[in-house]
């Protein structure tokens, strides 16, 4: 994504942009370096590989940028980052600017700040005072359900809010990725009785994001499904967050968009987690002295009814959208595998259960996934994945059409059985 954005910014310039990313062909990258390199987008492991084998020369390095530095540390890249720094030129000989982007300044991130930034570095925050203190103001609770029941639980919370605030329910539902946002918005639009759905994510054009924001702001009731919060996100009354946010700062930032944050009237937030994600509650307690109370229990019969409603709505969701949701789920949770205390094969097994039970995948095999992203996720050779080397547009269309046809047939058979039973 960073490389894509860089290409668009550099299209009218002569700078040579290269990448060094794990899971891609090493030799192809080395060949590209021979043509010169002004800007390099890299992952720590692959960059260290090139440096250790003489594939790159950093003697004229002038700018270093650490993006999502907190996540790099969280995923265990500190040793690699330390080794990479040994290849940097002496600052007294070659001047260097270092930029460090992080959503939080907690724990180990403070150590790397001291190591890579000069003592007189500038600290800049993009958060407002209300957003920084939202977790001290907004009422917060949590719900724990299995991954496959996350969408039904969110549906029931939405319905609960609509009952409490008839004709005035304004909710933002935050999900961890763009693909999850697309999937959830499709599902909720297929369920009768749900207030208007607005979606907001980074793959939409700025115009589309602005329209969605304006429409949601002006609506008396509605649900905005979002993968992230930005200045495009308007104030709302309740915030539902599904899955553990990448960072505590993200969680707080989402809360910061609730209506009237910082005033005597406050919104509320509900965090919906799988039991494997309870580590996030412990993080909140440890770092923010914040202990979320359990949300009022969702009755089993009510949740079971929501499960059936979501299952029916999923018949109207394309198999390609479901497959994308599966891929995004794997990529997102691979970053939390150590905190969830799972082995790679356990993560894949949970993902395969989730795609069938949670989002209605119909085939016996899990959605196919290309070998390159499998390698980038560090899941090469893990049993349970349906890995392929190439997926042509035609074969993908045929494959997904077959799944869609099967879903329609099964839906009609199920309806016929219900009519007979009646």
C-alpha positions as CSV (number, residue, x, y, z in Angstrom):
1,X,0.0,0.0,0.0
2,X,2.8,2.4,0.8
3,X,4.6,1.6,-2.4
4,X,1.3,2.2,-4.4
5,X,0.8,5.6,-2.8
6,X,4.5,6.5,-3.4
7,X,4.1,5.7,-7.1
8,X,1.1,8.0,-7.4
9,X,3.0,10.8,-5.6
10,X,6.1,10.3,-7.8
11,X,4.5,9.9,-11.2
12,X,5.6,13.4,-12.3
13,X,9.1,13.0,-10.9
14,X,12.2,11.1,-11.9
15,X,12.9,9.4,-8.6
16,X,13.5,5.7,-8.8
17,X,11.3,3.8,-6.4
18,X,12.1,0.2,-5.4
19,X,10.9,-2.3,-2.8
20,X,12.3,-5.1,-0.6
21,X,9.4,-7.1,0.7
22,X,9.3,-10.6,2.3
23,X,7.5,-13.2,0.2
24,X,8.6,-11.7,-3.1
25,X,11.5,-12.9,-5.4
26,X,14.8,-11.9,-3.9
27,X,16.8,-12.0,-7.2
28,X,14.2,-9.8,-8.9
29,X,14.6,-7.2,-6.2
30,X,18.4,-7.3,-6.5
31,X,18.2,-6.9,-10.3
32,X,16.0,-3.8,-9.8
33,X,18.6,-2.2,-7.5
34,X,21.2,-2.3,-10.2
35,X,19.1,0.3,-12.1
36,X,19.5,2.7,-9.1
37,X,17.3,3.4,-6.1
38,X,16.3,6.8,-4.7
39,X,13.4,5.6,-2.4
40,X,13.1,2.1,-1.0
41,X,10.0,0.7,0.7
42,X,11.0,-2.4,2.7
43,X,10.0,-4.8,5.4
44,X,12.7,-5.4,8.1
45,X,13.5,-9.0,7.5
46,X,14.0,-8.7,3.7
47,X,15.9,-5.4,4.0
48,X,18.3,-7.0,6.5
49,X,18.7,-10.0,4.1
50,X,19.8,-7.6,1.2
51,X,22.2,-5.6,3.5
52,X,23.8,-8.7,5.0
53,X,24.5,-10.2,1.5
54,X,25.9,-7.0,0.0
55,X,22.9,-6.3,-2.1
56,X,22.4,-2.7,-1.0
57,X,24.6,0.3,-0.2
58,X,23.3,2.8,2.4
59,X,26.4,5.0,2.5
60,X,24.5,7.9,1.1
61,X,21.3,7.5,3.1
62,X,19.7,10.8,4.0
63,X,16.2,10.0,5.2
64,X,14.9,7.0,7.2
65,X,11.2,6.6,8.0
66,X,9.7,4.0,10.4
67,X,6.1,3.5,9.6
68,X,3.8,2.0,12.2
69,X,6.8,1.6,14.5
70,X,4.7,0.3,17.3
71,X,3.5,-2.6,15.2
72,X,7.0,-3.4,14.0
73,X,8.1,-3.7,17.7
74,X,4.9,-5.6,18.6
75,X,5.7,-8.2,15.9
76,X,9.2,-8.8,17.1
77,X,11.3,-6.8,14.6
78,X,13.4,-4.9,17.2
79,X,16.5,-7.1,16.7
80,X,16.3,-6.7,12.9
81,X,15.8,-3.0,13.2
82,X,18.9,-2.8,15.4
83,X,21.0,-4.7,12.9
84,X,19.7,-2.6,10.0
85,X,20.8,0.5,11.9
86,X,24.4,-0.7,11.9
87,X,24.5,-0.2,8.1
88,X,23.5,3.5,8.3
89,X,26.3,6.0,7.6
90,X,27.9,8.0,10.4
91,X,25.6,11.0,11.1
92,X,28.7,13.3,11.5
93,X,29.7,12.5,7.9
94,X,26.3,12.1,6.2
95,X,23.4,14.1,7.6
96,X,20.2,12.2,8.1
97,X,16.6,12.9,9.0
98,X,14.7,10.3,10.8
99,X,10.9,10.1,10.9
100,X,9.0,7.8,13.2
101,X,5.3,7.3,12.8
102,X,3.4,5.5,15.7
103,X,-0.2,5.4,16.9
104,X,1.1,5.1,20.5
105,X,4.0,6.2,22.6
106,X,3.8,3.3,25.1
107,X,6.3,0.7,26.2
108,X,9.1,-0.3,23.9
109,X,8.4,2.5,21.4
110,X,10.0,5.0,23.9
111,X,13.2,2.9,23.7
112,X,13.4,3.1,19.9
113,X,12.7,6.8,20.0
114,X,15.8,7.3,22.2
115,X,17.9,5.1,19.9
116,X,17.0,6.4,16.4
117,X,16.0,10.1,17.0
118,X,18.2,13.0,18.1
119,X,17.6,14.4,21.6
120,X,16.1,17.5,20.2
121,X,13.5,15.7,18.1
122,X,10.0,17.2,17.6
123,X,6.9,15.3,18.9
124,X,3.7,16.0,16.8
125,X,0.3,14.6,17.6
126,X,-2.7,14.7,15.3
127,X,-5.2,13.9,18.1
128,X,-7.4,16.5,19.8
129,X,-7.6,16.8,23.5
130,X,-11.1,15.3,23.5
131,X,-9.9,12.3,21.5
132,X,-6.9,11.7,23.8
133,X,-9.2,11.7,26.8
134,X,-12.2,9.9,25.4
135,X,-11.6,6.7,27.3
136,X,-11.9,8.7,30.5
137,X,-15.3,10.1,29.5
138,X,-17.2,7.6,27.4
139,X,-19.0,4.7,28.9
140,X,-17.5,1.5,27.7
141,X,-18.4,-2.2,27.9
142,X,-17.3,-5.4,26.2
143,X,-19.0,-8.5,24.7
144,X,-17.2,-11.8,24.2
145,X,-18.4,-14.2,21.5
146,X,-16.7,-16.6,19.1
147,X,-15.4,-15.2,15.8
148,X,-18.2,-16.8,13.9
149,X,-20.8,-14.9,16.0
150,X,-19.2,-11.4,15.8
151,X,-21.5,-10.2,13.0
152,X,-24.7,-11.6,14.7
153,X,-23.6,-10.0,18.0
154,X,-23.1,-6.6,16.2
155,X,-26.5,-7.0,14.6
156,X,-28.1,-7.5,18.0
157,X,-26.3,-4.5,19.5
158,X,-27.5,-2.4,16.7
159,X,-31.1,-3.6,17.2
160,X,-30.7,-3.0,21.0
161,X,-29.6,0.6,20.3
162,X,-32.5,1.1,17.9
163,X,-35.0,0.0,20.6
164,X,-33.4,2.3,23.2
165,X,-33.3,5.3,20.8
166,X,-36.2,4.9,18.3
167,X,-35.7,7.0,15.2
168,X,-32.5,8.4,16.6
169,X,-30.0,5.6,16.7
170,X,-26.6,6.8,15.3
171,X,-24.0,4.1,15.4
172,X,-20.5,3.7,14.0
173,X,-19.3,0.1,13.6
174,X,-15.5,-0.2,13.3
175,X,-14.0,-3.3,11.8
176,X,-10.3,-4.1,11.4
177,X,-9.9,-4.1,7.6
178,X,-11.4,-2.7,4.4
179,X,-12.5,-6.2,3.4
180,X,-14.3,-6.7,6.7
181,X,-16.0,-3.4,6.2
182,X,-17.2,-4.3,2.7
183,X,-18.5,-7.7,3.9
184,X,-20.3,-6.3,6.9
185,X,-22.0,-3.5,4.9
186,X,-23.2,-6.1,2.4
187,X,-24.6,-8.3,5.1
188,X,-26.5,-5.5,7.0
189,X,-27.9,-4.1,3.8
190,X,-29.5,-7.5,3.2
191,X,-31.3,-7.5,6.5
192,X,-34.8,-6.0,6.8
193,X,-35.5,-3.4,9.4
194,X,-32.0,-2.1,9.6
195,X,-31.5,1.7,9.4
196,X,-29.6,3.1,6.5
197,X,-26.0,1.8,6.1
198,X,-23.1,4.1,5.2
199,X,-19.6,2.7,4.6
200,X,-16.3,4.4,5.0
201,X,-12.9,3.0,4.1
202,X,-9.6,3.8,2.4
203,X,-10.5,2.2,-0.9
204,X,-13.3,4.7,-1.5
205,X,-12.5,7.9,-3.4
206,X,-12.3,11.1,-1.4
207,X,-15.6,12.2,-3.0
208,X,-17.4,9.0,-1.9
209,X,-16.0,9.3,1.6
210,X,-17.2,12.9,1.9
211,X,-20.7,12.0,0.6
212,X,-21.0,9.1,3.0
213,X,-19.8,11.4,5.9
214,X,-22.3,14.1,4.9
215,X,-25.2,11.7,4.6
216,X,-24.5,10.1,7.9
217,X,-24.1,13.4,9.6
218,X,-27.4,14.7,8.3
219,X,-29.4,11.5,8.9
220,X,-31.5,11.3,12.0
221,X,-30.5,7.6,12.3
222,X,-28.1,5.3,10.6
223,X,-25.1,3.0,10.8
224,X,-21.7,3.9,9.5
225,X,-19.5,0.9,8.9
226,X,-15.9,1.9,8.8
227,X,-12.4,0.3,8.7
228,X,-10.8,3.4,10.4
229,X,-11.5,6.8,11.7
230,X,-10.5,10.0,10.0
231,X,-11.6,13.6,9.8
232,X,-14.2,12.3,7.3
233,X,-15.9,10.4,10.2
234,X,-18.6,12.6,11.7
235,X,-19.7,12.6,15.3
236,X,-22.1,9.8,16.4
237,X,-23.6,8.6,19.6
238,X,-22.4,5.0,19.9
239,X,-19.3,3.2,18.9
240,X,-19.2,-0.6,18.3
241,X,-15.7,-2.0,17.6
242,X,-15.4,-5.6,16.4
243,X,-12.1,-7.5,16.9
244,X,-9.2,-6.2,18.8
245,X,-8.0,-2.8,17.4
246,X,-4.4,-2.9,16.2
247,X,-3.4,-0.5,19.1
248,X,-4.9,0.9,22.2
249,X,-4.5,4.4,20.6
250,X,-6.8,3.2,17.8
251,X,-9.4,2.1,20.3
252,X,-9.3,5.4,22.1
253,X,-9.3,7.3,18.8
254,X,-12.5,5.5,17.8
255,X,-14.1,6.4,21.1
256,X,-13.1,10.0,20.5
257,X,-15.6,10.3,17.7
258,X,-18.6,9.6,19.9
259,X,-21.1,12.5,20.2
260,X,-20.4,15.2,22.8
261,X,-17.0,13.7,23.8
262,X,-15.6,16.0,26.4
263,X,-19.0,17.4,27.5
264,X,-21.4,16.5,30.3
265,X,-23.3,14.3,27.8
266,X,-21.4,11.3,26.6
267,X,-21.8,8.6,24.0
268,X,-21.0,5.0,24.6
269,X,-18.7,2.3,23.2
270,X,-19.0,-1.5,23.0
271,X,-16.0,-3.7,22.2
272,X,-16.9,-7.1,20.6
273,X,-14.1,-9.7,21.0
274,X,-13.5,-13.4,20.5
275,X,-12.1,-15.1,23.7
276,X,-8.7,-15.3,22.0
277,X,-8.6,-11.5,21.9
278,X,-9.1,-11.0,25.7
279,X,-5.4,-10.0,25.8
280,X,-6.6,-6.6,24.6
281,X,-8.7,-6.1,27.8
282,X,-5.6,-6.8,29.8
283,X,-3.6,-4.3,27.8
284,X,-6.2,-1.6,28.5
285,X,-6.1,-2.4,32.2
286,X,-2.3,-2.5,32.4
287,X,-1.5,0.6,30.3
288,X,-4.5,2.8,30.7
289,X,-5.8,1.6,34.1
290,X,-9.1,1.0,32.2
291,X,-11.2,-2.0,33.1
292,X,-14.2,-2.5,30.8
293,X,-17.3,-3.9,32.4
294,X,-19.1,-6.8,30.6
295,X,-22.1,-5.6,28.5
296,X,-25.5,-6.9,29.5
297,X,-25.6,-10.5,28.3
298,X,-27.2,-11.2,24.9
299,X,-29.9,-13.9,25.5
300,X,-28.9,-17.1,23.8
301,X,-32.3,-17.3,21.9
302,X,-31.8,-13.7,20.7
303,X,-28.3,-14.3,19.5
304,X,-29.4,-17.5,17.8
305,X,-32.0,-15.6,15.9
306,X,-29.4,-13.0,14.9
307,X,-27.2,-15.8,13.7
308,X,-30.0,-17.1,11.4
309,X,-30.6,-13.5,10.1
310,X,-26.9,-13.1,9.2
311,X,-26.8,-16.5,7.7
312,X,-29.7,-15.7,5.4
313,X,-28.2,-12.3,4.5
314,X,-24.9,-14.0,3.5
315,X,-26.7,-15.8,0.7
316,X,-26.8,-12.4,-1.0
317,X,-23.1,-11.7,-0.6
318,X,-20.8,-12.7,-3.4
319,X,-18.2,-15.4,-2.9
320,X,-15.4,-13.1,-4.0
321,X,-16.3,-10.8,-1.1
322,X,-16.3,-13.7,1.3
323,X,-13.0,-14.9,0.0
324,X,-11.5,-11.4,0.4
325,X,-12.8,-11.3,4.0
326,X,-11.1,-14.6,4.7
327,X,-7.8,-13.3,3.3
328,X,-8.0,-10.1,5.3
329,X,-8.8,-12.1,8.4
330,X,-5.7,-14.2,8.1
331,X,-3.5,-11.1,7.4
332,X,-4.9,-9.2,10.3
333,X,-4.7,-11.9,12.9
334,X,-1.3,-13.2,11.9
335,X,0.0,-9.9,13.4
336,X,-1.5,-10.9,16.8
337,X,-0.7,-14.6,16.8
338,X,1.8,-14.4,19.7
339,X,-0.6,-12.3,21.8
340,X,-3.4,-14.8,21.1
341,X,-1.1,-17.6,22.0
342,X,-1.8,-19.6,18.9
343,X,0.4,-21.6,16.6
344,X,0.2,-20.9,12.9
345,X,-1.8,-24.1,12.2
346,X,-4.3,-23.2,14.9
347,X,-4.8,-19.8,13.4
348,X,-5.5,-21.3,10.0
349,X,-7.9,-23.8,11.5
350,X,-9.8,-21.0,13.2
351,X,-9.8,-19.0,10.0
352,X,-11.2,-22.0,8.1
353,X,-14.0,-22.5,10.6
354,X,-14.8,-18.7,10.6
355,X,-15.1,-18.5,6.8
356,X,-17.6,-21.4,6.7
357,X,-19.7,-20.8,9.9
358,X,-19.2,-17.0,10.2
359,X,-19.4,-15.8,6.6
360,X,-21.1,-18.6,4.7
361,X,-18.4,-20.1,2.5
362,X,-19.9,-23.0,0.7
363,X,-17.1,-25.0,-0.7
364,X,-15.4,-28.0,1.0
365,X,-12.0,-26.3,0.5
366,X,-11.3,-22.9,2.0
367,X,-11.0,-19.9,-0.3
368,X,-7.9,-20.2,-2.6
369,X,-5.0,-17.9,-1.7
370,X,-2.0,-17.1,-3.8
371,X,1.4,-18.4,-2.7
372,X,2.9,-14.9,-2.6
373,X,0.6,-13.4,0.2
374,X,1.0,-16.8,2.0
375,X,4.7,-16.2,2.1
376,X,4.4,-12.6,3.1
377,X,2.2,-13.7,6.1
378,X,4.8,-16.3,7.1
379,X,2.3,-19.1,6.6
380,X,4.2,-21.0,3.9
381,X,3.8,-24.8,4.4
382,X,1.1,-24.5,7.1
383,X,-1.6,-27.2,6.6
384,X,-5.2,-26.2,5.9
385,X,-4.5,-23.5,3.4
386,X,-5.8,-23.8,-0.2
387,X,-2.6,-22.4,-1.8
388,X,-2.4,-21.8,-5.6
389,X,0.4,-20.3,-7.7
390,X,-1.8,-18.4,-10.2
391,X,-5.4,-17.4,-10.5
392,X,-6.5,-16.1,-13.9
393,X,-9.5,-13.8,-14.1
394,X,-11.4,-16.4,-16.0
395,X,-10.7,-19.3,-13.7
396,X,-11.5,-17.1,-10.7
397,X,-14.8,-16.0,-12.2
398,X,-15.8,-19.6,-13.0
399,X,-14.8,-20.8,-9.6
400,X,-16.7,-18.1,-7.7
401,X,-19.7,-18.4,-10.0
402,X,-19.9,-22.1,-9.2
403,X,-19.8,-21.3,-5.5
404,X,-22.6,-18.7,-6.0
405,X,-24.7,-21.2,-7.9
406,X,-24.3,-23.7,-5.2
407,X,-25.3,-21.2,-2.6
408,X,-28.5,-20.3,-4.5
409,X,-29.4,-24.0,-5.0
410,X,-28.9,-24.7,-1.3
411,X,-30.9,-21.7,-0.3
412,X,-33.9,-22.8,-2.5
413,X,-33.7,-26.3,-1.1
414,X,-33.8,-24.9,2.4
415,X,-36.8,-22.8,1.6
416,X,-38.5,-25.8,0.0
417,X,-37.9,-27.8,3.2
418,X,-39.4,-25.1,5.3
419,X,-42.5,-24.9,3.2
420,X,-42.9,-28.7,3.4
421,X,-42.4,-28.6,7.2
422,X,-45.0,-25.8,7.4
